[in-house]
Amino acid sequence: MSIWSDYDFTKIPLDSIERVGQRTLLYRDLFCVSWLLGRFCNYKCSYCWPYARSDVKDHRSTELVLKTLGEIKRQARERGFNSFHFSFSGGEPTLHPGYLDILKHYANDAENCNFQSVHMTSNVSLGLGWLKRYVEATKNLHRVSITASYHKEFAVKERFADKLVFLQENDVHVTINSVMVPERFEAIWDDMLYFHERGINVTLKPQSNPTATKIVDGYTEDMLKKLKNGMPQRNYTMARMKGVGKQSSRPSPGFGKLPRDPDVNEPIPPHFQVELNDENGKAWYLDQAERFNAFEFNNFKGWECSSGYRSIIIREPDGSVKRSYSCSDAPLGTIEAGFDLFKSPRACQTESCVSSADSKIPKRKPGAPLPLWPGDKTFENRCTDSMKSRRSI
Ligand code: SF4
């Protein structure tokens, strides 16, 4: 059995952590974009926030989306990043009329990049025919993943799971997202267990308060235990492909493997996405940044954060380009008028970093002797040799 099967996230010494980040961002030249394409959605869930959806088609033109995508890459490359991760959401992103064309255009640039991946958060309401075209449009990308939002009021559980299994068989990594509302915890848990037992990853998200600054009251000890350690992520897609006799035919990235764990000299499973380093330089791992909120580990005010420099978010309806979702900083610009990325990482000035799209972006305590990306000059310039040798990069 893998040494990671009983890895206990509650053992992480959160008080002494001085750097966090998604490993693919810490150790690669990866630039991250989280892009809310519009608020139009074909579902009308009773619990959806009014600002999060619209019945009105509010998408920007495919031409403007492609122009913005090119400008993001240009500025990122200027800063030394030539690997890209684009994450599309909405509303329902698959309803953008040019969505598959946008993905094809993005995938066509793969040969000029070290790596390109795409993610979407979708209700997966479109049928199998559309999913086949989606698989085809993204086949030249190095990695493709989706967060599938299960909405019980609209989706049939078995059919929803069947579509996700089809995606897994076609080399798409899938996780189902569920907000674990305390009042309905057991019923939601049972639904999630159904998916988990069908070999589909599940992300259990604690419910946030309306200002998204902390998790709501009402969780019992047992519920919190499940949120902290329940249903750990596994590489189900690889297992599924093996099961149907398929091998991945995605291109190879232009960089090597991620570093091994320095303490045990073992490779770290790819589904352990987040690394946390304590003040003694020891590395700890979480399967995904979504778990930060369950531990209420989301206040990075004063930390040096690389969002806005090597990552941005774009949101509608105003088309603003921001450092991240949670940040109280002024926007970097807009899709229509243009935008400028920061010239270097900047201190966080926000009380809580609640979105996982934000918390996964590498950040460190002021003065922490650890780089935020390979070739991080801001680290190199102030670091002594002994500080550098604390951890190989
Ligand atoms: S709120 Fe923004 S600046 Fe602060 S840690 Fe999160 S992403 Fe970084």
Residues whose N, C-alpha, C, O or C-beta is under 5 A from the ligand:
A	BS01	SF4	F300 C305 S307 S324 S326 C327 C348 Q349 T350 S352 C353 D358
